[in-house]
Amino acid sequence: MVFLRRIRKRSPWPLLITAAVWAVLCLILPLYKLSSCFILLVAGAASYIGFSRVFPGETRTEELPAEPVHTGDEKIDALMAEGRQATAEMKRLRSSIPEADIRAKLDRLIGLTEKIFQDLVEDPADYNQVRRFSNYYLPTTLKLLNAYDRMAAQEIMGNHVSGSMHRIQDMLDTLVDAYQKQLDSLFANQALDIETDITVLETMLRREGLSGSDFSAGTKRKEN
């Protein structure tokens, strides 16, 4: 689960304008009178509140770091830490890449990576598969993304740089497909277990005469 928090950055203009209003009033009003002080307070409050609506500042959201998952198994916890480190690096690289289509592909890779490691928590039997994924897929993916980031930062692009960047862009589509297949394969064991459970349950129901057709037939026999 991803948690977001809103961060509001107030504009300095309401405060600056209020200070200017006070300065002008101080030149006009007789400050030795109590009524003048009251006018200053009211005018200052009204000015700040009014201009705060005109200049509301900026509001942005940022993703809170996920709490580390501790399963009690040192091997799984260490592998989960590798996954968090890899996704954090992908997110860092995503923020520095301007192309919207590349960022969209990275979003897909990040989401799939998080789901793959979440499966490890829910099904520790997939440890070896996730271990291979972490050893081979992730390092190569990060290497390509870092290379793309470095080349994109070059002010002058020659044929070699441009060609390599296009190759990496095309490779991202292949990686998204591979990550999706990896995630699907992790659910293969669960799907097999579900099919086995359903088969066993259907057999028990038929044996006890509780399946749909058998139950109806048994009921009719009792009525007769």
N, C-alpha and C positions, 0 to 999 in steps of 0.2 A: 504494500500500500504506500502511495506517495502522499506526503503531507506538504502543504504549501503554507507560507506565511506572507502576509501583506506588509510591505514596508512603505511608509509614507515619508517623503522628503518635503518639508515645508518650504514654501517660497520665502525669500527674504524681503520681498517687496512690501507686504503689509506692515512689517515692523519699520522699514525705512520710511514709508509714507506717513505712518503714525508719528514717528520722530519729527518729521518735517512739519506736520500739523501742530505738534506741541511747540516747536520752535517759533512758528508764526504767531501762535496764540500768546506765547510768552512775551513777544514784542508788542502785542496789542493790549493785552489785559493787564490791569493793575494787580500784580501778584500778591500784594499785601492784603487783599480782600479775600475772605473765605469763599465767597461766591465764585471768584476766579479759579480757585483750586478745584471747586466742584465742576466748573465748566471744562477745565482741562481733563479731569478724570472721565467725564461723560464723552467728550469729544474724542479723546484717545481710544476709549473702548469701542465707540461707534466706528471710528476710522479703522481700527484693527479688524473688527468683525466684518465690516463691509468689504474691505479690500482682501480679506482672506477668502471671501467667496469669489472675488474677481481673479485672484491669483491663488488657486488652491494648492499649487505645488504638484509634485509627481507621486504617483502610487505605482509600485511594482510588486510583483510576486516572485518569490524564490523558493526553490525546493529545499526542504529540510533534509539533512543527511539521515539516512535510514539507521535505525538502531541495529547494532550487530546482533546476529542470531547465534545463540549458543545452544548447541544440541547436547553437549556433554561428551561427544565423541571428538577427540582431538584431531583426527584425520579429517573429519567432515568440517569441523570449525575452521581448520587451516585452509581447506579448499574454498569454503565460503568467503574467507578473507581475501583470497586471490580473486574471486569473482567480484567482490566489492571494489577492489583496487582497479580491476580491469574496466568495470563500468564507469568508475570515477574518471579514469583517463579518457574513455570515449566521450564522456560529457564535456570534459575540458577541451578536447579537440573539436567537438561539435560547436562549441561557443566561438571558436576562432575561424571557422570555415564560413565564408559568406554565401556560398551557393545554396539556394533553398532546396534544390533537389538532392544535393549531397547530405544536407542536414536531415532531410526526411528519411533517407536511407539509414543514416546513423541512428535516428530515433527508433527505427524498426530493429536494428541490430541491438541497441541497448535494451529495448523491451524484451526481445527474445532471450538475450543473455540473462536478464534478471529472472525470467520464467524458468530457464534451464537450471539455474542454481536454486531457485525456490523448490523445484521438483526434488532436488537432492535432500532438502529438509523433510519433505513429505514422504519420500521414498529412498531411504539410505542405501537400498539395494542397487541403486543406479550409480553408486560411487565410481566404479571403474569407467563407465561411459562418460560421466562428467569430468573425471580426471583426464581422460584422453582429450576431451574437448578443451579443457583448460591448458593442456600441454601443447596442443598443436594449433587449434583454430584461433584461440585468443592472441597468442604472441604474434602470429603472422598478421592477423587483422590489425593489431596495434602498430606493428611495424609499417604496414602499408599506409595507415592513417597518418602516422607521424611523418612519413616521407611525403605524403600529399600536402600536409600542413607546411612543411619546410619549403617545398617547391612553390606552393601558392604564395609564399611570402617574397619570392624573388621578384624584383622590379622588372627585370628583362627575362623573357622566356624564349629559349631557343627551341629547336625542333625536338631535341631529346627530352627536355623538361615537359613540353606540351604533350608529346606523345605518351610519356610515362603517366602524366596526370589523367589522360583519357583512358589509359589501360586500367588504372586504379578505379576510376569511375565505373567502368564496365564491370570490374571485378566485384564491386560492392553488390551488384545485383546477384551475382553468383553466391556471394557470402550470405546474403539474406535468405536465399533459397536453401543453402546448406544448413544455416542455423535453424530454419523452420523444420527441415527434415530431422535434424538432431533432436529438437524438442518433441517431434511426433514419435520418434523411435523410443524416447524415454517413457512414453505412455503405452508402449506396446505390451510391456509386462502387466501393467494395470488392466489393459483391455483383455488380455488373456485370462487374468484372474477373475475379471467380471464375467466373461463367457463361461468359465468353469463353474463359478458360483451359480449362475443362471441355470446351467445344465443340471447341476446337482439338485437345485431347488425344484426344477420341473420334474425330475425323476421322483423325488420324494412326494410331490403333490400327486403325481399319477399313481404312485404306489399306495397312497392313503386315500385315493379316490376324491381328491380335493381340487383337481384341475378342472378347467371350465367344462368341457364336454362330459368328462367322467362324473363330475359332481352333479350335473343336470340329469344324466342318465340314472344315477343312484337315487336321486330325489324322486324321480318318476316311479322307480321300482317300489320305493317305500310307500308312495301314494296308492299304487295299485294293490 
